[in-house]
Amino acid sequence: MPTYAYRCRECTESFELNRPMSESGAPAKCPEGHEDTVRLLTTVALTGSASAQPPSGGCCGGACGCG
């Protein structure tokens, strides 16, 4: 089940909820019971296969001369 991050506009607390994707747009109450919340955008890191090679050339692939 996906985890969604929210922020309460009343108390400014951030919190997460595990809920089905079908309920991703449903309103969410913060742990303090406030209803004025907004869902935050989150990023997901995807990993490749074990044989994937990291780019060569340092932090930026060599474009800055670091590698």
Number of C-alpha atoms within 10 A of each C-alpha: 8 9 13 18 14 21 19 21 14 12 12 11 13 16 17 15 15 12 13 11 12 7 10 15 10 9 12 21 16 23 12 10 9 13 14 14 20 17 18 13 8 9 6 5 5 5 7 8 6 6 6 8 8 8 10 10 13 13 12 12 13 12 10 10 10 10 11
